[in-house]
Amino acid sequence: MNNPLLNPTELPLFSQIKAEHIEPAIEQLLTDAQALVETLLAENEVYTWENLIAPLEEAEDRINKAWSPVSHMNSVVNNDDLRDAYNACLPKLSAYSTAMGQHKGLFKAYEQIAASDVYTALAPAQQKIIQNSLRGFRLSGIDLDDEKQARYKEISLELSQLSSKYEENLLDATNDWQKLFTKKADLAGLPDSALQQAKQIAEQEGKKGWMLTLQFPSYLPVMTYADDRQLRADVYKAFSTRASDQGTNPEWDNTKIMEQTIALRHEKAMLLGFQNYAELSLATKMADSPKQVMDFLEELAAKSLPQAQKDLAELTAFAKEHYGVAKLYAWDVGYFSEKMRQHAYDLSQEEVKQFFPAPKVLQGLFDVVEKLYGLNITEITAFDSWHKDIRFFQILDKNGNLRGKFYIDLYARAKKRGGAWMDDCVGRKKTDGTVQTPVAYLTCNFTPPTGTDPALLTHDEVLTLFHEFGHGLQHMMTQVDYLGVSGINGVEWDAVELPSQFMENWCWEKEALALISGHYQTGEPLPDSLFEKMLAAKNFQAGMLMVRQLEFSLFDFRMHQDYDPEQGARIYEVLHEIREQVSVMIPPAFNRFAHSFSHIFAGGYAAGYYSYKWAEVLSSDAYSLFEENGIFDQETGLAFLTHILETGGSADAMDLFIKFRGRAPNIDALLRHNGIAA
């Protein structure tokens, strides 16, 4: 079989990849890699980078380059055949990863290199890879007896399957719900853009009228603008009970999956000698201890809660005075917040959107990056793709060197998982003087264009685009020649959000907004009067937003830290305790938020969701240097490029931050940027 996953090409041949190619390719690559390990160990007695680690990195790269497009397509053009093939490979990949992590011969060979004289002559990035690998062996159970190693293997396999099933249930439950309206009056309050979108969805389904779905670009306008309170309540309930015991289909209920996931993570941590999964999670992060994380989150909560309580009191008073609504429910908050924002700041999100057509924002983002780092981004039109909406670009530095390429997939559609993310398509490495160009996937779920108009982005969506591009820059700008720590590889997880949150700051700067905004019909720049209103409203309800993120972070961390096998995960009990501590708006009893909390049940954020706030301290503090020196100060930009973006995982994140900032980070800039008193 001519298998596109086994024929090395510079970029994946998406249009040629079929479900039947996937399993045979992955099986062969894993078999080849395992055979290579045995050959290398048998052929040598004294191990070096060249005779062991370099060839193993090559084999890993071949596996990554085959699995990356498969995993990506499973997320963005999901179908039954692809899903089955993807799931059939998960146990094989898990078994391979565990076998490598528990391979005593390989472990001893790495130990031998680390203890040898040649180790000190290796580049710092190579030394970091060896140290990370030795830690990885220990975290894979290298020190366990045979029985415990076998159990570790079973747990790893089960966790990977549970994570995939959780995501599938959520995708299916989201896609399952839709509601058709034949009277426009039933959707009173929805702006034209949302109505056009609803009409377009109905037409795609071969129906007349307006169709709502639970995709975010459909859900959010209902919660923000729909005048019909019952409609908001119905849509809220459908959205907040997806994939749960309160949802429409018991087949998609994630309850057992979540319970099993938390239990297995705890068992894995105990096997490895940790007290709980939170401790195991921190073994690869910047934070030193669970106590440090909890203290950090609780300090932030203590400083933010009074502001959040004030925010809610003001919103409640506003709804009562202007709309005669005495009690606010969860489905009222977005609606009355938008009314209050319009009232207090004369600012409508719909008005703002007119100035952020997607093509202008994208080009403006490239212009910002050029001013900061001297990078030139141009579009490539001839490339193989997984969907007609995809665009492809390359990045050259100021000397004309090719630094990276990226695919961008901006719009929501059925069979595509929600949210926004950056992922690694190809990683940078240098072999025999030749550099492998890093390639990234940038995926968002924005409202697609309607009719002949371009897609119009909310300012929040502009922030999301800049955020994901920040991740992309760290992946693509790397100057590290060794795959294990190039790009975002090897970056501590609680520092991985630094480059992404950092990029968001330019979305609030007048000089940058001049580049990224322009009315979609006239091209006129964002008026000063509108910008002033946006700035004035920037920290509108910042306290409420802050405690909401802290609720997620504390819930995630406490659930993993306090797990007791006798009591089970107590998921909603823990969540309720956290809400009593830090939340101002307690959701209704039917709310099943955790059933769609993919970050921790199907992403990499388990006992690590605090990373968003942790990295926001780093990013706010890093940005404060630009506030001092000028937001487009090239010297500061190049320092950030050199110390943070180009260096990636080849050194400790804290050391790199101090090199850039000249000191350790502090929390003040974060609070100031959020309008909360330090």
GIVEN-V287675 format. One record per pair of residues at least 6 apart in sequence whose ideal C-beta (glycine too) atoms are under 8 Angstrom apart, sorted by the first residue. I is the first residue (numbers start at 1). J is the second residue. Records with the same first field share a line. If there is no record, write none. Layout:
I = J ; J
//
This chain:
1 = 20 ; 21 ; 24
3 = 21 ; 24 ; 25
4 = 12 ; 13 ; 16 ; 17 ; 21
5 = 17 ; 21 ; 22 ; 25 ; 26 ; 66 ; 69 ; 70
6 = 25 ; 28 ; 29 ; 66
8 = 62 ; 65
10 = 426 ; 437
11 = 383 ; 384 ; 405 ; 425 ; 426 ; 439
12 = 65 ; 68 ; 69 ; 384 ; 425
13 = 384
14 = 69 ; 73 ; 384 ; 385 ; 386
15 = 384 ; 385 ; 386
16 = 384
17 = 69 ; 70 ; 73
19 = 81 ; 82 ; 84 ; 85
20 = 85
22 = 70 ; 82 ; 85 ; 86 ; 88 ; 89
23 = 85 ; 88 ; 89 ; 92
25 = 66
26 = 63 ; 66 ; 67 ; 70 ; 89 ; 92 ; 93
27 = 92
29 = 59 ; 62 ; 63 ; 66
30 = 63 ; 92 ; 93 ; 96
32 = 59 ; 62
33 = 56 ; 59 ; 60 ; 62 ; 63 ; 96
34 = 96 ; 99 ; 100
36 = 55 ; 56 ; 59
37 = 56 ; 100 ; 103 ; 105 ; 106
40 = 51 ; 52 ; 55 ; 56
41 = 52 ; 105 ; 106 ; 109
43 = 51
44 = 51 ; 52
46 = 112 ; 116
47 = 109 ; 110 ; 112 ; 113
48 = 113 ; 118
49 = 113 ; 118 ; 122 ; 126
52 = 109 ; 113
53 = 110 ; 113 ; 126 ; 129 ; 130
54 = 431
57 = 429 ; 482 ; 483 ; 484
58 = 431
60 = 483
61 = 427 ; 429 ; 436 ; 483
64 = 424 ; 427
65 = 426
67 = 89 ; 93
68 = 423 ; 424 ; 425 ; 426
69 = 425
70 = 82 ; 85 ; 86 ; 89
71 = 86 ; 423
72 = 386 ; 423 ; 425 ; 441
73 = 82 ; 386
74 = 82 ; 83 ; 86
75 = 416 ; 417 ; 443
76 = 386 ; 387 ; 409 ; 415 ; 416 ; 417 ; 443
77 = 386 ; 387 ; 415 ; 416
78 = 171 ; 415 ; 416 ; 417
79 = 415
83 = 168
86 = 164
87 = 161 ; 164
90 = 157 ; 160 ; 161 ; 164
91 = 157 ; 160 ; 161
93 = 160
94 = 153 ; 156 ; 157 ; 160
95 = 153 ; 157
97 = 140 ; 156
98 = 140 ; 141 ; 152 ; 153 ; 156 ; 157
99 = 153
100 = 106 ; 140
101 = 136 ; 137 ; 139 ; 140 ; 141 ; 142
102 = 137 ; 140 ; 141 ; 142 ; 144 ; 149 ; 152 ; 153
104 = 142
106 = 137
107 = 134 ; 137 ; 142
110 = 130 ; 133 ; 134 ; 137
111 = 134
113 = 119 ; 130
114 = 130 ; 131 ; 134
119 = 127 ; 130
122 = 130
123 = 481 ; 482
124 = 650 ; 651
125 = 480 ; 481 ; 482 ; 485 ; 486 ; 650
126 = 482
128 = 484 ; 485 ; 490 ; 649 ; 650 ; 651
129 = 482 ; 484 ; 485 ; 490
132 = 484 ; 485 ; 490 ; 649
133 = 484
135 = 283 ; 284
138 = 272
139 = 272 ; 280 ; 283 ; 284
140 = 152
141 = 148 ; 149 ; 152 ; 271 ; 272
144 = 152 ; 271 ; 272
148 = 271
151 = 267 ; 271
152 = 268 ; 271 ; 272
155 = 264 ; 267 ; 268 ; 271
156 = 268
158 = 260 ; 264
159 = 261 ; 264 ; 265 ; 268
162 = 257 ; 260 ; 261 ; 264 ; 601
163 = 261 ; 601 ; 602
164 = 602
165 = 257
166 = 243 ; 254 ; 257 ; 258 ; 261 ; 598 ; 601 ; 602
167 = 417 ; 598 ; 602
169 = 243 ; 251 ; 252 ; 253 ; 254 ; 257
170 = 242 ; 243 ; 252 ; 254 ; 417 ; 595 ; 596 ; 598 ; 602
171 = 415 ; 417
172 = 243 ; 249 ; 252
173 = 242 ; 243 ; 247 ; 248 ; 249 ; 252
174 = 213 ; 214 ; 215 ; 242 ; 418
175 = 213 ; 214 ; 414 ; 415
176 = 248 ; 249 ; 252
177 = 213 ; 214 ; 238 ; 242 ; 248
178 = 201 ; 205 ; 211 ; 212 ; 213
179 = 211 ; 212 ; 234 ; 235
180 = 202 ; 207 ; 209 ; 210 ; 211
181 = 187 ; 198 ; 209 ; 210 ; 211 ; 212
182 = 208 ; 209 ; 210
184 = 195 ; 210
186 = 228 ; 231
187 = 195 ; 198 ; 210 ; 226 ; 228 ; 231
188 = 226 ; 227 ; 228
189 = 225 ; 226 ; 227 ; 228
190 = 198 ; 221 ; 222 ; 225 ; 226
191 = 221 ; 225 ; 350
193 = 221 ; 350 ; 353 ; 447 ; 450 ; 456
194 = 218 ; 221 ; 222 ; 225
195 = 210
196 = 450 ; 451
197 = 217 ; 218 ; 221 ; 447 ; 448 ; 450
198 = 210 ; 211 ; 212 ; 218
199 = 209 ; 210 ; 211 ; 450
200 = 448 ; 450
201 = 211 ; 212 ; 213 ; 218
202 = 208 ; 209 ; 210 ; 211
205 = 211
212 = 218 ; 219 ; 222 ; 235
213 = 219
214 = 235 ; 238 ; 239 ; 242
215 = 412 ; 413 ; 414 ; 418 ; 445
216 = 412 ; 418 ; 445
217 = 412 ; 445 ; 446 ; 447 ; 448
219 = 235 ; 239
220 = 334
222 = 231 ; 232 ; 235
223 = 232 ; 235 ; 236 ; 331 ; 334 ; 335
224 = 334 ; 335 ; 338 ; 349
225 = 335 ; 338
226 = 232 ; 235 ; 335
229 = 331 ; 332
232 = 331 ; 332 ; 335
233 = 329 ; 331
235 = 331
236 = 330 ; 331
237 = 246 ; 590
238 = 248
240 = 330 ; 587 ; 590 ; 591 ; 592 ; 593 ; 596
241 = 247 ; 590 ; 591 ; 592 ; 595
242 = 252 ; 592 ; 595 ; 596
243 = 252 ; 253 ; 254 ; 592 ; 595 ; 596
244 = 253 ; 254 ; 255 ; 592 ; 595 ; 596
245 = 253 ; 255 ; 592
246 = 590 ; 592
247 = 253 ; 592 ; 595
253 = 595
254 = 595 ; 596 ; 601
255 = 595
257 = 601
258 = 569 ; 571 ; 594 ; 595 ; 601
259 = 568 ; 569 ; 571
261 = 601
262 = 277 ; 559 ; 560 ; 563 ; 569 ; 571
263 = 563 ; 565 ; 568 ; 569
265 = 277 ; 280 ; 560 ; 563 ; 606 ; 607
266 = 276 ; 277 ; 560 ; 563 ; 565
267 = 565
268 = 277 ; 280
269 = 275 ; 276 ; 277 ; 279 ; 280
270 = 276
272 = 280
274 = 280 ; 283
276 = 290 ; 560 ; 561 ; 562 ; 563
277 = 560 ; 561 ; 563 ; 606 ; 607
278 = 290 ; 293 ; 557 ; 560 ; 561 ; 607
279 = 289 ; 290 ; 561
280 = 607
281 = 560 ; 606 ; 607 ; 608
282 = 288 ; 289 ; 290 ; 293 ; 607
284 = 492 ; 493
285 = 492 ; 493 ; 494 ; 608 ; 611
286 = 492 ; 494 ; 495 ; 614 ; 652 ; 653 ; 654
287 = 293 ; 296 ; 494 ; 610 ; 614
290 = 557 ; 561
293 = 557 ; 610 ; 614
294 = 554 ; 557 ; 558 ; 561
296 = 610 ; 613 ; 614
297 = 550 ; 553 ; 554 ; 557 ; 610 ; 613
298 = 554
299 = 667
300 = 546 ; 550 ; 613 ; 667
301 = 547 ; 550 ; 554 ; 581 ; 582
303 = 671 ; 676 ; 677 ; 678
304 = 543 ; 546 ; 547 ; 550 ; 674 ; 676
305 = 543 ; 547 ; 582 ; 584
306 = 543
307 = 542 ; 543 ; 546 ; 675 ; 676 ; 677
308 = 543 ; 544 ; 546 ; 547 ; 584
309 = 543 ; 584
310 = 543
311 = 541 ; 542 ; 543 ; 544 ; 584
312 = 328 ; 544 ; 584 ; 585
314 = 340
315 = 328 ; 333 ; 336 ; 337 ; 340 ; 541
316 = 328
318 = 336 ; 339 ; 340 ; 343
319 = 325 ; 328 ; 332 ; 336 ; 339 ; 340
320 = 326
322 = 339 ; 343
323 = 336 ; 339
325 = 332 ; 336
328 = 336 ; 585
329 = 588
330 = 585 ; 587 ; 588 ; 591
333 = 585
337 = 540 ; 541
338 = 348 ; 349
341 = 347 ; 348 ; 349 ; 537 ; 540
342 = 348
344 = 537 ; 540
345 = 533 ; 536 ; 537 ; 540
346 = 533
347 = 530 ; 533 ; 534 ; 536 ; 537
349 = 458 ; 459
351 = 530
352 = 458 ; 459 ; 530 ; 534
353 = 456 ; 457 ; 458 ; 459
354 = 456 ; 519 ; 520 ; 521
355 = 517 ; 518 ; 519 ; 520 ; 525 ; 526 ; 530
356 = 456 ; 457 ; 458 ; 459 ; 461 ; 462 ; 516 ; 517
357 = 454 ; 455 ; 456 ; 457 ; 518 ; 520
358 = 410 ; 446 ; 449 ; 454 ; 455 ; 456 ; 457
359 = 454
360 = 454 ; 516 ; 517 ; 518 ; 520
361 = 457 ; 462 ; 465 ; 516 ; 517
362 = 408 ; 465
364 = 512 ; 515 ; 516 ; 517
365 = 465 ; 466 ; 469 ; 516
366 = 377
367 = 515 ; 516
368 = 506 ; 512 ; 515 ; 516
369 = 375 ; 377 ; 469 ; 473
370 = 376 ; 377
371 = 632 ; 634 ; 637
372 = 632 ; 634 ; 637 ; 640 ; 641
373 = 397 ; 473 ; 477 ; 637 ; 638 ; 641 ; 645
374 = 397 ; 398 ; 634 ; 638
375 = 395 ; 396 ; 397 ; 398 ; 403
376 = 395 ; 396 ; 397 ; 398
377 = 393 ; 394 ; 395 ; 396
378 = 393 ; 394 ; 396
379 = 391 ; 392 ; 393
380 = 392 ; 393 ; 394 ; 405
381 = 392
383 = 392
385 = 392 ; 407
387 = 409 ; 413
389 = 409 ; 410 ; 411 ; 413 ; 448
390 = 407 ; 408 ; 409
391 = 407 ; 408
392 = 405 ; 406 ; 407 ; 408
393 = 405 ; 406 ; 408
394 = 402 ; 404 ; 405
395 = 402 ; 403 ; 404 ; 405 ; 406 ; 476 ; 477
396 = 402 ; 403
397 = 403
402 = 437
403 = 437 ; 438 ; 476 ; 477
404 = 428 ; 437 ; 438 ; 439 ; 440 ; 472 ; 475 ; 476 ; 477
405 = 437 ; 438 ; 439 ; 440 ; 476
406 = 439 ; 440 ; 441 ; 442 ; 472 ; 476
407 = 425 ; 439 ; 440 ; 441 ; 442
408 = 442
409 = 416 ; 441 ; 442 ; 443 ; 444
410 = 444 ; 446 ; 455 ; 465
411 = 444 ; 445 ; 446 ; 447 ; 448 ; 449 ; 455
412 = 418 ; 445 ; 446 ; 447 ; 448
413 = 448
416 = 445
417 = 598
418 = 445
419 = 445 ; 598
420 = 443 ; 444 ; 445 ; 464 ; 467 ; 468
421 = 441 ; 443 ; 468 ; 471
422 = 440 ; 441 ; 442 ; 443 ; 468 ; 469 ; 471 ; 472 ; 475 ; 500
423 = 440 ; 441 ; 443
424 = 438 ; 440 ; 441 ; 475 ; 487 ; 488 ; 489
425 = 439 ; 440 ; 441
426 = 436 ; 437 ; 438 ; 439
427 = 436 ; 438 ; 475 ; 483 ; 486 ; 487 ; 489
428 = 435 ; 436 ; 437 ; 438 ; 478 ; 480 ; 481 ; 483 ; 486 ; 487
429 = 435 ; 436 ; 481 ; 482 ; 483 ; 486
430 = 436 ; 481 ; 482
435 = 481
438 = 475 ; 476 ; 478 ; 486 ; 487
439 = 476
440 = 471 ; 472 ; 475 ; 476
442 = 468 ; 469 ; 472
443 = 468
444 = 461 ; 464 ; 465 ; 468
446 = 455 ; 457 ; 461 ; 464
447 = 455 ; 456
448 = 455
449 = 455
453 = 520
454 = 520
456 = 520
457 = 465
459 = 507 ; 534
462 = 507 ; 516
463 = 504 ; 507
466 = 503 ; 504 ; 506 ; 507
467 = 500 ; 501 ; 503 ; 504
468 = 500
469 = 500 ; 503
470 = 499 ; 500 ; 501 ; 502 ; 503 ; 504
471 = 488 ; 496 ; 499 ; 500
473 = 499 ; 503 ; 645
474 = 487 ; 488 ; 491 ; 496 ; 499 ; 500 ; 644 ; 645 ; 648
475 = 487 ; 488
476 = 487
477 = 641 ; 645 ; 646
478 = 486 ; 487 ; 645 ; 646 ; 647 ; 648
479 = 646 ; 647
480 = 486 ; 487 ; 646 ; 647 ; 648 ; 649 ; 650
482 = 650
483 = 489
484 = 490 ; 649
485 = 648 ; 649 ; 650
486 = 648 ; 649 ; 650
487 = 648 ; 649
488 = 496 ; 648 ; 649
489 = 648 ; 649
490 = 648 ; 649 ; 650
491 = 648 ; 649 ; 653
492 = 649 ; 652 ; 653
493 = 604 ; 605 ; 608 ; 611
494 = 608 ; 610 ; 611 ; 614 ; 615 ; 653
495 = 611 ; 614 ; 615 ; 618 ; 653 ; 654 ; 657
496 = 611 ; 615
497 = 611 ; 612 ; 614 ; 615 ; 616 ; 619
498 = 615 ; 618 ; 619 ; 622 ; 644 ; 653 ; 657
499 = 619 ; 644 ; 645
500 = 615 ; 619
501 = 612 ; 615 ; 616 ; 619 ; 620
502 = 619 ; 622 ; 623 ; 640
504 = 619
505 = 619 ; 623 ; 626 ; 631 ; 673
506 = 512 ; 631
507 = 513 ; 516
508 = 534 ; 535 ; 538
509 = 631
510 = 531
511 = 631 ; 632
512 = 631
513 = 526 ; 531
514 = 525 ; 526
517 = 525 ; 526
518 = 524 ; 525 ; 526
519 = 525
538 = 675
539 = 674 ; 675 ; 676
542 = 674 ; 675 ; 676
543 = 676
544 = 584 ; 585
545 = 674
546 = 674 ; 676
547 = 582 ; 583 ; 584
548 = 583
549 = 612 ; 613
550 = 582 ; 613
551 = 575 ; 578 ; 579 ; 582 ; 583
552 = 597 ; 599 ; 609
553 = 609 ; 610 ; 612 ; 613
554 = 578 ; 581 ; 582 ; 610
555 = 574 ; 575 ; 578 ; 594
556 = 597 ; 599 ; 600 ; 605 ; 606 ; 607 ; 608 ; 609 ; 610
557 = 607 ; 609 ; 610
558 = 574 ; 577 ; 578
559 = 569 ; 570 ; 571 ; 574 ; 575
560 = 606 ; 607
561 = 607
562 = 574
563 = 569
571 = 594
572 = 594
575 = 593 ; 594
579 = 586 ; 587
580 = 586
587 = 593
594 = 601
599 = 605 ; 609
600 = 606 ; 607 ; 608 ; 609
605 = 611
613 = 670
616 = 670
617 = 665 ; 666 ; 667 ; 669 ; 670
618 = 653 ; 657 ; 665
620 = 669 ; 670 ; 672 ; 673
621 = 661 ; 665 ; 666 ; 668 ; 669 ; 670
622 = 640 ; 644 ; 657 ; 660 ; 661 ; 665
623 = 669 ; 673
624 = 669
625 = 636 ; 660 ; 661
626 = 633 ; 636 ; 637
629 = 635 ; 636
630 = 636
639 = 660
640 = 660
643 = 656 ; 657 ; 659 ; 660
644 = 656 ; 657 ; 660
647 = 656
654 = 664
657 = 664 ; 665
658 = 664
667 = 678
668 = 678
671 = 677 ; 678
672 = 678
//
